[in-house]
Amino acid sequence: MSSVAQGPIRAVISRRAWQRNLALLRRTAPTSRMLAVIKANAYGHGAVEAARTLSADAYGVARLGEGLELRAAGITAPIVLMEGVFSPDELSLALEYRFELVVHSRHQIDWLESRVTTAAVEPIVVWLKLNTGMNRLGFNKVEAPVVAMRLKTLKIVKEIRLMTHLATADESAHPLTARQLACFTAVSAEIPSLRSVGNSAGIIRGAKTQGDWVRTGIALYGCSPTSERTASELGLEPVMSLESEVIALRDLEVGESVGYGATWTAARHTRLAVIAAGYADGVPRSCPSGTPVLVAGHRVSLVGRVSMDMITVDVTDVPNVAIGDRVVLWGLGLAVDEIAKYAGTIGYELLCRVTARVPRVYVD
Ligand SMILES: Cc1ncc(COP(=O)(O)O)c(C=O)c1O
């Protein structure tokens, strides 16, 4: 049924699937505490609802504003700013709202140091980021023990946790993971603290790539963190189903084309269904003809270009398709990972790019 004013498109979010995925991840990393990565509006699912639904041990966001939104909604659980703060002003707010901070660069420690001398604030947990081979953020193995000593002298720091981020945990045979782990193990011997290694891919690889704290994002949302196994093989359930409806039906003769650029031409008498879902909703324009779509539970093919608000699909082989029939772009019965392959990207990007005009409908 269409929601008034927003049309038929909606992202249906299953709380039960969310909780089950978290429970499965906890069983997979039974000795680790769980940081649920809910940055980017919980990968498009709604960060406030994520924090209300999941009972993780902490929540991770990438921007101060994302953390503030959670606090404004009454979330009191630990929240980690996963890139730390970007300015001294941000640090003031971060301290006021009791965020835990990743520290990856010296300038962030300078800001922490100067804060001690200017104000009395509650000490915080600092996640010291070690660069073991991802080469984005973090101190190298020589710097990290020195930095840890410096952090230990700061009254504002209640506890240091050592973390690193794996670049290739999604590929079982990639040699970089072993090198990253060796580096992390060597440095952590010099810095007694709780350790955090695994993202979703690290969690499913087993104890070596987990740590005292794991940081799970994509698996929580029911996607596979590795192309080597599907989400359903891993026992993960899709949390988001992007749904819409058939809004028009049309018959094409052989040789007639559809959509912008006339990129697809009927090779047989074709029944087309027009669906209210386009790239302004988050359906990638890069999805080619042949991308699967579920119409009334039947798997059919997208034909022609994705336009801003509509797509067209070939329903010739589906009996009795009618206006208002339910359509699934991805989710239950059609893995977002599969659609992402057609679009030349990964499930993460599709989920994050569901736009603001798509209502999120929470069920279960
Ligand atoms: C530092 C860090 N840890 C954990 C995660 C979660 O990764 P995933 O969604 O692959 O589980 C991310 C995601 O970008 C991250 O940047």
The ligand as an SDF file (V2000), in Angstrom:
LIG
                    3D

 16 16  0  0  0  0  0  0  0  0999 V2000
   37.5560    1.0470   11.4120 C   0  0  0  0  0  0  0  0  0  0  0  0
   36.3810    0.2580   10.9820 C   0  0  0  0  0  0  0  0  0  0  0  0
   36.0230   -0.8130   11.6940 N   0  0  0  0  0  0  0  0  0  0  0  0
   34.9540   -1.5690   11.3400 C   0  0  0  0  0  0  0  0  0  0  0  0
   34.1910   -1.2550   10.2350 C   0  0  0  0  0  0  0  0  0  0  0  0
   33.0270   -2.1280    9.8730 C   0  0  0  0  0  0  0  0  0  0  0  0
   33.3170   -2.8190    8.7030 O   0  0  0  0  0  0  0  0  0  0  0  0
   32.2840   -3.8720    8.0860 P   0  0  0  0  0  0  0  0  0  0  0  0
   31.0860   -3.0780    7.6810 O   0  0  0  0  0  0  0  0  0  0  0  0
   33.0180   -4.4330    6.9150 O   0  0  0  0  0  0  0  0  0  0  0  0
   31.9790   -4.8470    9.1570 O   0  0  0  0  0  0  0  0  0  0  0  0
   34.5290   -0.1460    9.4640 C   0  0  0  0  0  0  0  0  0  0  0  0
   33.7380    0.1870    8.2840 C   0  0  0  0  0  0  0  0  0  0  0  0
   34.0350    0.9670    7.4440 O   0  0  0  0  0  0  0  0  0  0  0  0
   35.6500    0.6400    9.8460 C   0  0  0  0  0  0  0  0  0  0  0  0
   36.0160    1.6950    9.1350 O   0  0  0  0  0  0  0  0  0  0  0  0
  1  2  1  0
  2  3  1  0
  2 15  2  0
  3  4  2  0
  4  5  1  0
  5  6  1  0
  5 12  2  0
  6  7  1  0
  7  8  1  0
  8  9  2  0
  8 10  1  0
  8 11  1  0
 12 13  1  0
 12 15  1  0
 13 14  2  0
 15 16  1  0
M  END
$$$$
